[in-house]
């Protein structure tokens, strides 16, 4: 086999990879990919504020949706919504809400 065949094979491979890349870009623009179509709407309702790993499987995520922040535990066997607070609360108000949650948990455990 001469080098002309190898060169032709290499050019065909580059051409096919380029076609796959071009079709994937067209599919993304048309909304055929994994996510929704890019519409140009700059108003985003959902944001991931912070992600903290707890161990190899679980993470705590703070997600903001509209005017609320949600603390979510993901991974393991199931996902769990830990808390939801309004975005405009200060750290003192958040601490007060945390105290209320802890108080409720103590009431549940005591059987009241």
N, C-alpha and C positions, 0 to 999 in steps of 0.2 A: 504494500500500500504506500502510495507516495504522499507527500505533504499537502498536496492539493485537496485530497479527500478529508484530511484532518482539518484543514482551514475551512472547507465548506461545512463540515459538521459543526465547528465552533461558531461560525456565522449563523447557521440555522438555530443553534441553541440560544444565542443572544437575541435573535429575532423573536423566537417563541417566548422567552422571558419578558421581552419588551411588550409583546401583545398581552400577556397575562397582566402585567403591571398597568397597561392602558385600560384594559377592561375593568380592572379593580377600581381605578379612579373614576371611570364612567359610572360604575355601579354605586359607588359612594355618593356621587353627585345626584343620582336618581333616587337615592334612598333605598337601594336594594341590599345594603350592607347590614351589619349587626345593629347599628343605631338608627335613629330617625333621620329623615332627610334634613340637610342643612338648609334652613329657610331664610336665614338672614335676620331672624328675630333675635335681637340682642338682649331681650328681657328674659333672664334665666331665673327660675323659681327655686331650683334645687342646687345647693352648694355643699361640698364636703369641707368643713372647717378644719378638722383635725383628726388624725388617725394615730392611735397608740397601740402597739402590740402588747398583749399580756403574756402570752407564751407562744409556743410554736403554732398553735391552731387558732387561738382566739385574739380578737382585736376589739378595742373600744373606739367607736367612731362618733364624732359630733357632726350632725347633718343639719343645715339650715334650710327650711322650707317656708317661704313667705316670711312671716314675722315670728317664727318659732324655731327654737333649736331643740333637736332630739338627740339624746345620748343612747346609742345602740351598741349592744354587745353582739358581735357576729363571730361565727366559727363554731367548732364543736358539733354537737348534734342538732342544735336549733339556735335561732337568733332571738334576741330579747331586747325590747324597748325598756330602757332603764328609767328615763325621765324625759319630760318635755317642759321647756320653760320658754317664756317670751324673750325675744332678742334684746329688748330694751332694759332688762333687769340688771341692776348693779350686782356686785359680788356679795353685798350684805343681804340683798333680797334673795339671791340664789342660796346663800347659807341658811336663811330662814326657811326657805322651801325644803332644803335638805333636812333641817331639824324636824319639820313637820312630817316628812316621809319616815324618818327614823322613829319618831314618836308613834306613828301609825303602826309600824312594824312591831314595836314593843307591845302595843295594845293587842295586836293579833296574837303574839306569842304568849301573853299573859292570860288570854281567854276572856278578856273584857268585851 
